[in-house]
């Protein structure tokens, strides 16, 4: 994902008056992960609940 200046400004504006660089970076990473997950979901690149349960059962055998 490419970050736009507008998106970055929006995130900075939503932070408290004082914040650490770590807080900003964590927030930006979270946003990127959520947006990637949304894109994967829209592209059908997700597991159904049944598929997930089968995967979990295989892991714990």
C-alpha distance matrix in Angstrom:
0.0 3.8 6.3 9.5 12.9 14.0 11.6 12.6 16.2 16.2 15.3 17.9 20.4 20.3 21.2 24.9 26.7 26.7 23.8 22.9 20.0 19.5 19.3 16.6 14.5 15.3 14.3 10.8 10.5 12.1 9.9 6.7 9.3 10.8 8.0 7.6 11.4 11.8 10.3 12.5 15.3 15.2 15.3 18.2 16.9 18.7 22.2 25.0 27.1 29.8 27.6 26.3 29.9 31.0 28.4 29.6 33.2 32.6 31.2 34.2 36.9
3.8 0.0 3.8 6.5 9.8 11.6 9.9 10.6 14.0 14.8 14.4 16.4 19.0 19.5 20.5 24.2 25.5 25.6 23.0 22.2 19.1 19.4 19.3 16.1 14.4 16.0 14.9 11.2 11.9 13.9 11.4 9.0 12.3 13.5 10.8 11.1 14.8 14.9 13.5 16.0 18.7 18.2 18.5 21.6 20.5 22.4 25.9 28.6 30.7 33.5 31.3 30.0 33.6 34.7 32.1 33.2 36.8 36.3 34.7 37.7 40.5
6.3 3.8 0.0 3.8 6.7 8.4 6.5 6.9 10.3 11.2 10.9 12.8 15.3 16.0 17.0 20.7 21.9 22.2 19.9 19.4 16.5 17.2 16.7 13.3 12.3 14.2 12.5 9.0 10.8 12.6 10.0 8.7 12.4 13.3 11.0 12.4 15.8 15.6 15.0 17.9 20.0 19.7 20.6 23.6 22.6 24.0 27.5 30.0 31.7 34.7 32.9 31.3 34.7 36.2 33.7 34.4 38.1 37.9 36.1 38.9 41.9
9.5 6.5 3.8 0.0 3.8 5.3 5.2 6.2 8.6 9.9 10.8 12.4 14.2 15.6 17.2 20.7 21.5 22.4 20.6 20.6 18.0 19.3 18.5 14.9 14.7 16.8 14.7 11.5 14.0 15.5 12.5 11.9 15.7 15.9 13.4 15.3 18.5 17.7 17.1 20.4 22.2 21.4 22.6 25.7 25.1 26.6 30.2 32.4 34.2 37.4 35.7 34.2 37.7 39.3 36.9 37.6 41.3 41.2 39.6 42.3 45.3
12.9 9.8 6.7 3.8 0.0 3.8 5.4 5.0 6.0 8.5 9.9 10.3 12.0 14.2 15.5 18.7 19.0 20.1 18.8 19.1 16.7 18.7 17.9 14.1 14.7 17.2 15.1 12.4 15.5 17.0 14.2 14.4 18.2 18.3 16.3 18.5 21.5 20.8 20.6 23.8 25.5 24.8 26.2 29.2 28.6 29.9 33.4 35.6 37.1 40.4 38.8 37.2 40.5 42.3 39.8 40.4 44.1 44.1 42.3 44.8 48.0
14.0 11.6 8.4 5.3 3.8 0.0 3.8 5.4 5.1 6.2 8.7 9.9 10.4 12.4 14.6 17.9 18.5 20.1 19.2 20.1 18.3 20.1 18.5 14.9 16.1 18.0 15.2 13.1 16.4 17.0 13.9 14.7 18.3 17.7 15.7 18.5 21.1 19.8 20.0 23.4 24.6 23.7 25.5 28.5 28.3 29.4 32.8 34.6 36.1 39.5 38.3 36.7 39.9 41.9 39.8 40.2 43.9 44.2 42.6 45.0 48.2
11.6 9.9 6.5 5.2 5.4 3.8 0.0 3.8 5.5 5.1 6.4 8.7 9.9 10.8 12.9 16.5 17.8 19.1 17.6 18.4 16.5 17.7 15.9 12.5 13.4 14.8 11.9 9.7 12.9 13.3 10.1 11.2 14.6 14.0 12.3 15.2 17.6 16.6 17.1 20.4 21.5 21.0 23.0 25.7 25.3 26.1 29.5 31.3 32.6 36.0 34.8 33.1 36.3 38.3 36.2 36.5 40.2 40.6 38.9 41.2 44.5
12.6 10.6 6.9 6.2 5.0 5.4 3.8 0.0 3.8 5.4 5.2 6.2 8.6 10.0 11.0 14.5 15.4 16.2 14.6 15.1 13.1 14.6 13.2 9.6 10.7 12.8 10.3 8.2 11.8 12.9 10.5 11.6 15.1 15.2 14.1 16.6 19.2 18.8 19.4 22.4 23.8 23.7 25.4 28.0 27.2 27.9 31.1 33.2 34.3 37.7 36.4 34.3 37.5 39.5 37.1 37.2 41.0 41.2 39.2 41.5 44.8
16.2 14.0 10.3 8.6 6.0 5.1 5.5 3.8 0.0 3.8 5.4 5.1 6.0 8.6 10.1 13.1 13.5 15.0 14.3 15.6 14.3 16.4 14.6 11.2 13.3 15.3 12.6 11.4 15.1 15.8 13.4 15.1 18.4 18.1 17.1 20.0 22.3 21.5 22.4 25.5 26.5 26.3 28.3 30.9 30.4 31.0 34.1 35.9 36.9 40.4 39.3 37.3 40.3 42.5 40.2 40.2 44.0 44.4 42.4 44.6 48.0
16.2 14.8 11.2 9.9 8.5 6.2 5.1 5.4 3.8 0.0 3.8 5.5 5.1 6.3 9.0 12.3 13.6 15.5 14.7 16.4 15.6 17.0 14.6 11.6 13.9 15.0 11.7 11.1 14.7 14.5 11.8 14.2 17.2 16.1 15.3 18.7 20.5 19.4 20.7 23.9 24.4 24.2 26.6 29.0 28.7 29.0 32.0 33.5 34.4 38.0 37.2 35.1 38.0 40.4 38.4 38.3 42.0 42.7 40.9 42.9 46.3
15.3 14.4 10.9 10.8 9.9 8.7 6.4 5.2 5.4 3.8 0.0 3.8 5.4 5.2 6.6 10.4 12.2 13.4 11.9 13.3 12.4 13.5 10.9 8.1 10.4 11.3 8.0 7.9 11.6 11.4 9.4 12.1 14.8 14.2 14.1 17.2 18.9 18.5 20.1 22.8 23.5 23.9 26.2 28.2 27.5 27.6 30.4 32.0 32.6 36.2 35.4 33.0 35.9 38.3 36.1 35.8 39.5 40.2 38.1 40.0 43.5
17.9 16.4 12.8 12.4 10.3 9.9 8.7 6.2 5.1 5.5 3.8 0.0 3.8 5.4 5.3 8.4 9.3 10.4 9.4 11.1 10.6 12.6 10.3 7.5 10.6 12.2 9.6 9.8 13.6 14.0 12.6 14.9 17.8 17.6 17.6 20.5 22.3 22.1 23.6 26.2 27.1 27.6 29.7 31.8 31.0 31.0 33.8 35.6 36.1 39.6 38.7 36.2 39.0 41.4 39.1 38.6 42.4 43.0 40.7 42.5 46.1
20.4 19.0 15.3 14.2 12.0 10.4 9.9 8.6 6.0 5.1 5.4 3.8 0.0 3.8 5.5 7.8 8.6 11.1 11.2 13.7 13.9 15.8 13.1 10.9 14.1 15.2 12.3 12.9 16.6 16.4 14.7 17.5 20.1 19.3 19.3 22.5 24.1 23.4 25.1 27.9 28.4 28.6 31.1 33.2 32.7 32.6 35.4 36.8 37.2 40.9 40.2 37.9 40.5 43.1 41.0 40.5 44.2 45.1 43.0 44.6 48.2
20.3 19.5 16.0 15.6 14.2 12.4 10.8 10.0 8.6 6.3 5.2 5.4 3.8 0.0 3.8 6.7 9.1 11.2 10.8 13.4 14.0 15.1 11.7 10.2 13.5 13.6 10.4 11.9 15.3 14.3 13.0 16.2 18.3 17.2 17.8 21.1 22.1 21.5 23.7 26.3 26.4 27.0 29.7 31.4 30.9 30.4 32.9 34.2 34.3 38.0 37.6 35.1 37.5 40.3 38.4 37.6 41.3 42.4 40.3 41.7 45.4
21.2 20.5 17.0 17.2 15.5 14.6 12.9 11.0 10.1 9.0 6.6 5.3 5.5 3.8 0.0 3.8 6.5 7.7 7.0 9.9 11.0 12.1 8.8 8.0 11.7 11.9 9.5 11.5 14.7 14.1 13.7 16.8 18.7 18.2 19.3 22.2 23.2 23.2 25.4 27.7 28.1 29.0 31.5 33.1 32.2 31.6 33.9 35.3 35.3 38.9 38.4 35.6 38.0 40.7 38.5 37.6 41.2 42.3 39.8 41.2 44.9
24.9 24.2 20.7 20.7 18.7 17.9 16.5 14.5 13.1 12.3 10.4 8.4 7.8 6.7 3.8 0.0 3.8 5.4 6.3 9.9 12.2 13.4 10.3 10.5 14.3 14.4 12.6 15.0 17.9 17.3 17.3 20.4 22.1 21.6 22.9 25.8 26.6 26.8 29.1 31.2 31.5 32.6 35.1 36.5 35.6 34.8 37.0 38.3 38.0 41.6 41.2 38.3 40.4 43.3 41.2 40.0 43.5 44.7 42.2 43.3 47.0
26.7 25.5 21.9 21.5 19.0 18.5 17.8 15.4 13.5 13.6 12.2 9.3 8.6 9.1 6.5 3.8 0.0 3.8 6.6 10.2 12.5 14.6 12.2 12.1 15.8 16.7 15.2 17.1 20.2 20.1 20.0 22.8 24.9 24.6 25.6 28.5 29.7 29.7 31.8 34.1 34.6 35.5 37.9 39.6 38.6 38.1 40.3 41.8 41.6 45.2 44.7 41.8 44.0 46.8 44.5 43.4 47.0 48.0 45.4 46.6 50.3
26.7 25.6 22.2 22.4 20.1 20.1 19.1 16.2 15.0 15.5 13.4 10.4 11.1 11.2 7.7 5.4 3.8 0.0 3.8 7.1 10.0 11.9 10.2 10.8 14.2 15.1 14.5 16.5 19.2 19.5 20.0 22.5 24.4 24.6 25.9 28.4 29.6 30.2 32.2 34.2 34.9 36.1 38.3 39.8 38.5 37.9 40.1 41.7 41.4 44.9 44.2 41.2 43.3 46.0 43.6 42.3 45.9 46.7 43.9 45.1 48.8
23.8 23.0 19.9 20.6 18.8 19.2 17.6 14.6 14.3 14.7 11.9 9.4 11.2 10.8 7.0 6.3 6.6 3.8 0.0 3.8 6.7 8.2 6.4 7.4 10.7 11.4 11.3 13.4 15.8 16.3 17.1 19.5 21.1 21.7 23.2 25.3 26.6 27.5 29.4 31.2 32.1 33.5 35.5 36.9 35.4 34.8 37.0 38.7 38.5 41.9 41.1 38.0 40.2 42.7 40.2 38.9 42.6 43.3 40.4 41.7 45.4
22.9 22.2 19.4 20.6 19.1 20.1 18.4 15.1 15.6 16.4 13.3 11.1 13.7 13.4 9.9 9.9 10.2 7.1 3.8 0.0 3.8 5.2 5.2 6.6 8.8 10.0 11.0 12.7 14.4 15.6 17.0 18.7 20.3 21.5 23.0 24.6 26.1 27.4 29.1 30.6 31.9 33.5 35.1 36.5 34.7 34.2 36.3 38.3 38.2 41.4 40.3 37.2 39.4 41.7 38.9 37.8 41.4 41.8 38.8 40.2 43.8
20.0 19.1 16.5 18.0 16.7 18.3 16.5 13.1 14.3 15.6 12.4 10.6 13.9 14.0 11.0 12.2 12.5 10.0 6.7 3.8 0.0 3.8 5.4 5.1 6.1 8.5 9.9 10.6 12.2 14.2 15.4 16.5 18.3 20.0 21.1 22.4 24.3 25.7 27.0 28.5 30.2 31.6 32.9 34.6 32.6 32.5 34.8 37.1 37.3 40.5 39.0 36.1 38.6 40.6 37.7 36.8 40.5 40.7 37.7 39.4 42.9
19.5 19.4 17.2 19.3 18.7 20.1 17.7 14.6 16.4 17.0 13.5 12.6 15.8 15.1 12.1 13.4 14.6 11.9 8.2 5.2 3.8 0.0 3.8 5.4 5.1 6.0 8.5 9.8 10.4 12.1 14.2 15.2 16.4 18.2 19.9 20.9 22.4 24.2 25.7 26.8 28.4 30.2 31.4 32.7 30.6 30.2 32.2 34.5 34.5 37.6 36.1 33.0 35.4 37.5 34.5 33.5 37.1 37.3 34.2 35.8 39.3
19.3 19.3 16.7 18.5 17.9 18.5 15.9 13.2 14.6 14.6 10.9 10.3 13.1 11.7 8.8 10.3 12.2 10.2 6.4 5.2 5.4 3.8 0.0 3.8 5.5 5.1 6.2 8.6 9.9 10.6 12.3 14.3 15.4 16.5 18.4 20.0 21.1 22.6 24.5 25.8 26.9 28.7 30.3 31.6 29.7 29.1 31.1 33.1 33.0 36.3 35.2 32.1 34.4 36.7 34.0 32.9 36.6 37.1 34.2 35.6 39.3
16.6 16.1 13.3 14.9 14.1 14.9 12.5 9.6 11.2 11.6 8.1 7.5 10.9 10.2 8.0 10.5 12.1 10.8 7.4 6.6 5.1 5.4 3.8 0.0 3.8 5.5 5.1 6.2 8.6 9.9 10.6 12.3 14.3 15.4 16.5 18.3 20.0 21.1 22.6 24.3 25.7 27.1 28.7 30.3 28.6 28.4 30.9 33.0 33.2 36.6 35.3 32.5 35.1 37.3 34.6 33.9 37.6 38.0 35.3 37.1 40.6
14.5 14.4 12.3 14.7 14.7 16.1 13.4 10.7 13.3 13.9 10.4 10.6 14.1 13.5 11.7 14.3 15.8 14.2 10.7 8.8 6.1 5.1 5.5 3.8 0.0 3.8 5.4 5.1 6.1 8.6 9.8 10.5 12.3 14.2 15.3 16.4 18.3 19.9 21.1 22.4 24.2 25.7 26.9 28.5 26.5 26.5 28.9 31.3 31.7 34.9 33.3 30.5 33.2 35.2 32.2 31.7 35.4 35.5 32.8 34.7 38.2
15.3 16.0 14.2 16.8 17.2 18.0 14.8 12.8 15.3 15.0 11.3 12.2 15.2 13.6 11.9 14.4 16.7 15.1 11.4 10.0 8.5 6.0 5.1 5.5 3.8 0.0 3.8 5.5 5.1 6.2 8.6 9.9 10.6 12.3 14.3 15.3 16.5 18.4 20.0 21.0 22.5 24.4 25.7 26.9 24.9 24.3 26.4 28.7 28.8 31.9 30.6 27.6 30.1 32.3 29.4 28.6 32.3 32.7 29.9 31.6 35.2
14.3 14.9 12.5 14.7 15.1 15.2 11.9 10.3 12.6 11.7 8.0 9.6 12.3 10.4 9.5 12.6 15.2 14.5 11.3 11.0 9.9 8.5 6.2 5.1 5.4 3.8 0.0 3.8 5.5 5.1 6.2 8.6 9.9 10.6 12.3 14.2 15.3 16.5 18.4 19.9 21.0 22.6 24.4 25.7 24.2 23.7 26.0 28.0 28.2 31.6 30.4 27.6 30.3 32.6 30.1 29.4 33.2 33.7 31.3 33.0 36.6
10.8 11.2 9.0 11.5 12.4 13.1 9.7 8.2 11.4 11.1 7.9 9.8 12.9 11.9 11.5 15.0 17.1 16.5 13.4 12.7 10.6 9.8 8.6 6.2 5.1 5.5 3.8 0.0 3.8 5.4 5.1 6.2 8.6 9.9 10.5 12.2 14.2 15.3 16.5 18.3 19.9 21.1 22.5 24.3 22.7 22.8 25.5 27.8 28.5 31.8 30.3 27.8 30.8 32.8 30.1 29.9 33.7 33.9 31.6 33.7 37.1
10.5 11.9 10.8 14.0 15.5 16.4 12.9 11.8 15.1 14.7 11.6 13.6 16.6 15.3 14.7 17.9 20.2 19.2 15.8 14.4 12.2 10.4 9.9 8.6 6.1 5.1 5.5 3.8 0.0 3.8 5.5 5.1 6.2 8.6 9.9 10.5 12.3 14.2 15.4 16.4 18.2 20.0 21.0 22.5 20.4 20.4 22.9 25.4 26.1 29.2 27.5 24.9 27.8 29.7 26.8 26.6 30.4 30.4 28.1 30.3 33.6
12.1 13.9 12.6 15.5 17.0 17.0 13.3 12.9 15.8 14.5 11.4 14.0 16.4 14.3 14.1 17.3 20.1 19.5 16.3 15.6 14.2 12.1 10.6 9.9 8.6 6.2 5.1 5.4 3.8 0.0 3.8 5.4 5.1 6.2 8.6 9.8 10.6 12.3 14.3 15.3 16.4 18.4 19.9 21.0 19.2 18.7 21.0 23.1 23.5 26.8 25.5 22.8 25.6 27.8 25.2 24.8 28.6 29.1 26.8 28.8 32.3
9.9 11.4 10.0 12.5 14.2 13.9 10.1 10.5 13.4 11.8 9.4 12.6 14.7 13.0 13.7 17.3 20.0 20.0 17.1 17.0 15.4 14.2 12.3 10.6 9.8 8.6 6.2 5.1 5.5 3.8 0.0 3.8 5.5 5.1 6.1 8.5 9.8 10.5 12.3 14.2 15.2 16.5 18.3 19.9 18.7 18.5 21.3 23.3 24.1 27.5 26.3 24.0 27.0 29.2 26.8 26.8 30.6 31.1 29.1 31.3 34.7
6.7 9.0 8.7 11.9 14.4 14.7 11.2 11.6 15.1 14.2 12.1 14.9 17.5 16.2 16.8 20.4 22.8 22.5 19.5 18.7 16.5 15.2 14.3 12.3 10.5 9.9 8.6 6.2 5.1 5.4 3.8 0.0 3.8 5.5 5.2 6.1 8.5 9.8 10.6 12.2 14.1 15.4 16.5 18.3 16.7 17.1 20.2 22.7 23.9 27.0 25.3 23.2 26.5 28.2 25.6 26.0 29.8 29.8 28.0 30.5 33.6
9.3 12.3 12.4 15.7 18.2 18.3 14.6 15.1 18.4 17.2 14.8 17.8 20.1 18.3 18.7 22.1 24.9 24.4 21.1 20.3 18.3 16.4 15.4 14.3 12.3 10.6 9.9 8.6 6.2 5.1 5.5 3.8 0.0 3.8 5.5 5.1 6.1 8.6 9.9 10.4 12.1 14.2 15.3 16.4 14.4 14.3 17.0 19.5 20.5 23.5 21.8 19.6 22.8 24.6 22.0 22.2 26.0 26.1 24.3 26.7 29.9
10.8 13.5 13.3 15.9 18.3 17.7 14.0 15.2 18.1 16.1 14.2 17.6 19.3 17.2 18.2 21.6 24.6 24.6 21.7 21.5 20.0 18.2 16.5 15.4 14.2 12.3 10.6 9.9 8.6 6.2 5.1 5.5 3.8 0.0 3.8 5.4 5.1 6.2 8.7 9.8 10.4 12.3 14.2 15.2 14.0 13.5 16.3 18.2 19.1 22.5 21.3 19.2 22.4 24.5 22.4 22.6 26.3 26.9 25.3 27.6 30.8
8.0 10.8 11.0 13.4 16.3 15.7 12.3 14.1 17.1 15.3 14.1 17.6 19.3 17.8 19.3 22.9 25.6 25.9 23.2 23.0 21.1 19.9 18.4 16.5 15.3 14.3 12.3 10.5 9.9 8.6 6.1 5.2 5.5 3.8 0.0 3.8 5.4 5.0 6.3 8.6 9.8 10.6 12.3 14.3 13.5 13.9 17.2 19.3 20.8 24.1 22.6 21.1 24.5 26.3 24.2 24.9 28.6 28.9 27.6 30.2 33.1
7.6 11.1 12.4 15.3 18.5 18.5 15.2 16.6 20.0 18.7 17.2 20.5 22.5 21.1 22.2 25.8 28.5 28.4 25.3 24.6 22.4 20.9 20.0 18.3 16.4 15.3 14.2 12.2 10.5 9.8 8.5 6.1 5.1 5.4 3.8 0.0 3.8 5.4 5.1 6.2 8.6 9.9 10.6 12.4 10.8 11.7 15.1 17.7 19.6 22.4 20.5 19.1 22.7 24.0 21.7 22.8 26.4 26.2 25.0 27.9 30.7
11.4 14.8 15.8 18.5 21.5 21.1 17.6 19.2 22.3 20.5 18.9 22.3 24.1 22.1 23.2 26.6 29.7 29.6 26.6 26.1 24.3 22.4 21.1 20.0 18.3 16.5 15.3 14.2 12.3 10.6 9.8 8.5 6.1 5.1 5.4 3.8 0.0 3.8 5.4 5.0 6.1 8.6 9.8 10.5 9.0 8.8 11.9 14.3 15.9 18.9 17.3 15.8 19.3 20.9 18.9 19.8 23.4 23.6 22.6 25.3 28.1
11.8 14.9 15.6 17.7 20.8 19.8 16.6 18.8 21.5 19.4 18.5 22.1 23.4 21.5 23.2 26.8 29.7 30.2 27.5 27.4 25.7 24.2 22.6 21.1 19.9 18.4 16.5 15.3 14.2 12.3 10.5 9.8 8.6 6.2 5.0 5.4 3.8 0.0 3.8 5.4 5.1 6.2 8.6 9.9 9.8 10.0 13.3 14.9 16.8 20.0 18.8 17.7 21.2 22.9 21.4 22.4 25.8 26.3 25.6 28.2 30.9
10.3 13.5 15.0 17.1 20.6 20.0 17.1 19.4 22.4 20.7 20.1 23.6 25.1 23.7 25.4 29.1 31.8 32.2 29.4 29.1 27.0 25.7 24.5 22.6 21.1 20.0 18.4 16.5 15.4 14.3 12.3 10.6 9.9 8.7 6.3 5.1 5.4 3.8 0.0 3.8 5.4 5.1 6.1 8.6 8.5 10.1 13.8 16.0 18.5 21.2 19.5 18.9 22.6 23.8 22.1 23.7 27.0 27.0 26.5 29.4 31.8
12.5 16.0 17.9 20.4 23.8 23.4 20.4 22.4 25.5 23.9 22.8 26.2 27.9 26.3 27.7 31.2 34.1 34.2 31.2 30.6 28.5 26.8 25.8 24.3 22.4 21.0 19.9 18.3 16.4 15.3 14.2 12.2 10.4 9.8 8.6 6.2 5.0 5.4 3.8 0.0 3.8 5.5 5.1 6.2 4.9 6.6 10.4 13.0 15.6 18.0 16.0 15.6 19.3 20.2 18.5 20.3 23.5 23.3 23.0 26.0 28.3
15.3 18.7 20.0 22.2 25.5 24.6 21.5 23.8 26.5 24.4 23.5 27.1 28.4 26.4 28.1 31.5 34.6 34.9 32.1 31.9 30.2 28.4 26.9 25.7 24.2 22.5 21.0 19.9 18.2 16.4 15.2 14.1 12.1 10.4 9.8 8.6 6.1 5.1 5.4 3.8 0.0 3.8 5.4 5.1 5.7 5.7 9.1 10.7 13.3 16.0 14.7 14.4 17.9 19.2 18.1 19.8 22.8 23.2 23.2 25.8 28.2
15.2 18.2 19.7 21.4 24.8 23.7 21.0 23.7 26.3 24.2 23.9 27.6 28.6 27.0 29.0 32.6 35.5 36.1 33.5 33.5 31.6 30.2 28.7 27.1 25.7 24.4 22.6 21.1 20.0 18.4 16.5 15.4 14.2 12.3 10.6 9.9 8.6 6.2 5.1 5.5 3.8 0.0 3.8 5.5 7.6 8.8 12.2 13.4 16.3 18.8 17.6 17.8 21.2 22.4 21.5 23.3 26.2 26.5 26.7 29.4 31.6
15.3 18.5 20.6 22.6 26.2 25.5 23.0 25.4 28.3 26.6 26.2 29.7 31.1 29.7 31.5 35.1 37.9 38.3 35.5 35.1 32.9 31.4 30.3 28.7 26.9 25.7 24.4 22.5 21.0 19.9 18.3 16.5 15.3 14.2 12.3 10.6 9.8 8.6 6.1 5.1 5.4 3.8 0.0 3.8 5.5 8.2 11.7 13.5 16.8 18.7 16.9 17.5 21.1 21.6 20.5 22.9 25.6 25.4 25.7 28.8 30.7
18.2 21.6 23.6 25.7 29.2 28.5 25.7 28.0 30.9 29.0 28.2 31.8 33.2 31.4 33.1 36.5 39.6 39.8 36.9 36.5 34.6 32.7 31.6 30.3 28.5 26.9 25.7 24.3 22.5 21.0 19.9 18.3 16.4 15.2 14.3 12.4 10.5 9.9 8.6 6.2 5.1 5.5 3.8 0.0 3.8 5.5 8.4 9.9 13.4 15.1 13.3 14.3 17.8 18.2 17.5 19.9 22.4 22.4 23.1 26.0 27.7
16.9 20.5 22.6 25.1 28.6 28.3 25.3 27.2 30.4 28.7 27.5 31.0 32.7 30.9 32.2 35.6 38.6 38.5 35.4 34.7 32.6 30.6 29.7 28.6 26.5 24.9 24.2 22.7 20.4 19.2 18.7 16.7 14.4 14.0 13.5 10.8 9.0 9.8 8.5 4.9 5.7 7.6 5.5 3.8 0.0 3.8 7.0 9.9 13.1 14.7 12.2 12.7 16.4 16.6 15.2 17.7 20.4 20.0 20.3 23.4 25.2
18.7 22.4 24.0 26.6 29.9 29.4 26.1 27.9 31.0 29.0 27.6 31.0 32.6 30.4 31.6 34.8 38.1 37.9 34.8 34.2 32.5 30.2 29.1 28.4 26.5 24.3 23.7 22.8 20.4 18.7 18.5 17.1 14.3 13.5 13.9 11.7 8.8 10.0 10.1 6.6 5.7 8.8 8.2 5.5 3.8 0.0 3.8 6.6 9.5 11.5 9.4 9.4 13.0 13.8 12.6 14.7 17.5 17.7 18.0 20.8 22.8
22.2 25.9 27.5 30.2 33.4 32.8 29.5 31.1 34.1 32.0 30.4 33.8 35.4 32.9 33.9 37.0 40.3 40.1 37.0 36.3 34.8 32.2 31.1 30.9 28.9 26.4 26.0 25.5 22.9 21.0 21.3 20.2 17.0 16.3 17.2 15.1 11.9 13.3 13.8 10.4 9.1 12.2 11.7 8.4 7.0 3.8 0.0 3.8 6.4 7.9 5.6 5.9 9.5 10.2 9.5 11.7 14.2 14.6 15.3 17.9 19.7
25.0 28.6 30.0 32.4 35.6 34.6 31.3 33.2 35.9 33.5 32.0 35.6 36.8 34.2 35.3 38.3 41.8 41.7 38.7 38.3 37.1 34.5 33.1 33.0 31.3 28.7 28.0 27.8 25.4 23.1 23.3 22.7 19.5 18.2 19.3 17.7 14.3 14.9 16.0 13.0 10.7 13.4 13.5 9.9 9.9 6.6 3.8 0.0 3.8 5.4 5.1 6.2 8.6 9.9 10.6 12.3 14.2 15.4 16.6 18.6 20.2
27.1 30.7 31.7 34.2 37.1 36.1 32.6 34.3 36.9 34.4 32.6 36.1 37.2 34.3 35.3 38.0 41.6 41.4 38.5 38.2 37.3 34.5 33.0 33.2 31.7 28.8 28.2 28.5 26.1 23.5 24.1 23.9 20.5 19.1 20.8 19.6 15.9 16.8 18.5 15.6 13.3 16.3 16.8 13.4 13.1 9.5 6.4 3.8 0.0 3.8 5.5 5.1 6.2 8.7 9.9 10.5 12.3 14.3 15.3 16.6 18.5
29.8 33.5 34.7 37.4 40.4 39.5 36.0 37.7 40.4 38.0 36.2 39.6 40.9 38.0 38.9 41.6 45.2 44.9 41.9 41.4 40.5 37.6 36.3 36.6 34.9 31.9 31.6 31.8 29.2 26.8 27.5 27.0 23.5 22.5 24.1 22.4 18.9 20.0 21.2 18.0 16.0 18.8 18.7 15.1 14.7 11.5 7.9 5.4 3.8 0.0 3.8 5.4 5.1 6.3 8.7 9.9 10.5 12.4 14.4 15.5 16.7
27.6 31.3 32.9 35.7 38.8 38.3 34.8 36.4 39.3 37.2 35.4 38.7 40.2 37.6 38.4 41.2 44.7 44.2 41.1 40.3 39.0 36.1 35.2 35.3 33.3 30.6 30.4 30.3 27.5 25.5 26.3 25.3 21.8 21.3 22.6 20.5 17.3 18.8 19.5 16.0 14.7 17.6 16.9 13.3 12.2 9.4 5.6 5.1 5.5 3.8 0.0 3.8 5.5 5.1 6.2 8.7 9.9 10.6 12.5 14.5 15.6
26.3 30.0 31.3 34.2 37.2 36.7 33.1 34.3 37.3 35.1 33.0 36.2 37.9 35.1 35.6 38.3 41.8 41.2 38.0 37.2 36.1 33.0 32.1 32.5 30.5 27.6 27.6 27.8 24.9 22.8 24.0 23.2 19.6 19.2 21.1 19.1 15.8 17.7 18.9 15.6 14.4 17.8 17.5 14.3 12.7 9.4 5.9 6.2 5.1 5.4 3.8 0.0 3.8 5.4 5.0 6.2 8.6 9.8 10.6 12.5 14.4
29.9 33.6 34.7 37.7 40.5 39.9 36.3 37.5 40.3 38.0 35.9 39.0 40.5 37.5 38.0 40.4 44.0 43.3 40.2 39.4 38.6 35.4 34.4 35.1 33.2 30.1 30.3 30.8 27.8 25.6 27.0 26.5 22.8 22.4 24.5 22.7 19.3 21.2 22.6 19.3 17.9 21.2 21.1 17.8 16.4 13.0 9.5 8.6 6.2 5.1 5.5 3.8 0.0 3.8 5.4 5.1 6.1 8.6 9.9 10.7 12.3
31.0 34.7 36.2 39.3 42.3 41.9 38.3 39.5 42.5 40.4 38.3 41.4 43.1 40.3 40.7 43.3 46.8 46.0 42.7 41.7 40.6 37.5 36.7 37.3 35.2 32.3 32.6 32.8 29.7 27.8 29.2 28.2 24.6 24.5 26.3 24.0 20.9 22.9 23.8 20.2 19.2 22.4 21.6 18.2 16.6 13.8 10.2 9.9 8.7 6.3 5.1 5.4 3.8 0.0 3.8 5.4 5.1 6.2 8.7 10.1 10.7
28.4 32.1 33.7 36.9 39.8 39.8 36.2 37.1 40.2 38.4 36.1 39.1 41.0 38.4 38.5 41.2 44.5 43.6 40.2 38.9 37.7 34.5 34.0 34.6 32.2 29.4 30.1 30.1 26.8 25.2 26.8 25.6 22.0 22.4 24.2 21.7 18.9 21.4 22.1 18.5 18.1 21.5 20.5 17.5 15.2 12.6 9.5 10.6 9.9 8.7 6.2 5.0 5.4 3.8 0.0 3.8 5.4 5.1 6.3 8.9 10.2
29.6 33.2 34.4 37.6 40.4 40.2 36.5 37.2 40.2 38.3 35.8 38.6 40.5 37.6 37.6 40.0 43.4 42.3 38.9 37.8 36.8 33.5 32.9 33.9 31.7 28.6 29.4 29.9 26.6 24.8 26.8 26.0 22.2 22.6 24.9 22.8 19.8 22.4 23.7 20.3 19.8 23.3 22.9 19.9 17.7 14.7 11.7 12.3 10.5 9.9 8.7 6.2 5.1 5.4 3.8 0.0 3.8 5.4 5.1 6.4 8.8
33.2 36.8 38.1 41.3 44.1 43.9 40.2 41.0 44.0 42.0 39.5 42.4 44.2 41.3 41.2 43.5 47.0 45.9 42.6 41.4 40.5 37.1 36.6 37.6 35.4 32.3 33.2 33.7 30.4 28.6 30.6 29.8 26.0 26.3 28.6 26.4 23.4 25.8 27.0 23.5 22.8 26.2 25.6 22.4 20.4 17.5 14.2 14.2 12.3 10.5 9.9 8.6 6.1 5.1 5.4 3.8 0.0 3.8 5.4 5.3 6.3
32.6 36.3 37.9 41.2 44.1 44.2 40.6 41.2 44.4 42.7 40.2 43.0 45.1 42.4 42.3 44.7 48.0 46.7 43.3 41.8 40.7 37.3 37.1 38.0 35.5 32.7 33.7 33.9 30.4 29.1 31.1 29.8 26.1 26.9 28.9 26.2 23.6 26.3 27.0 23.3 23.2 26.5 25.4 22.4 20.0 17.7 14.6 15.4 14.3 12.4 10.6 9.8 8.6 6.2 5.1 5.4 3.8 0.0 3.8 5.5 5.4
31.2 34.7 36.1 39.6 42.3 42.6 38.9 39.2 42.4 40.9 38.1 40.7 43.0 40.3 39.8 42.2 45.4 43.9 40.4 38.8 37.7 34.2 34.2 35.3 32.8 29.9 31.3 31.6 28.1 26.8 29.1 28.0 24.3 25.3 27.6 25.0 22.6 25.6 26.5 23.0 23.2 26.7 25.7 23.1 20.3 18.0 15.3 16.6 15.3 14.4 12.5 10.6 9.9 8.7 6.3 5.1 5.4 3.8 0.0 3.8 5.8
34.2 37.7 38.9 42.3 44.8 45.0 41.2 41.5 44.6 42.9 40.0 42.5 44.6 41.7 41.2 43.3 46.6 45.1 41.7 40.2 39.4 35.8 35.6 37.1 34.7 31.6 33.0 33.7 30.3 28.8 31.3 30.5 26.7 27.6 30.2 27.9 25.3 28.2 29.4 26.0 25.8 29.4 28.8 26.0 23.4 20.8 17.9 18.6 16.6 15.5 14.5 12.5 10.7 10.1 8.9 6.4 5.3 5.5 3.8 0.0 3.8
36.9 40.5 41.9 45.3 48.0 48.2 44.5 44.8 48.0 46.3 43.5 46.1 48.2 45.4 44.9 47.0 50.3 48.8 45.4 43.8 42.9 39.3 39.3 40.6 38.2 35.2 36.6 37.1 33.6 32.3 34.7 33.6 29.9 30.8 33.1 30.7 28.1 30.9 31.8 28.3 28.2 31.6 30.7 27.7 25.2 22.8 19.7 20.2 18.5 16.7 15.6 14.4 12.3 10.7 10.2 8.8 6.3 5.4 5.8 3.8 0.0
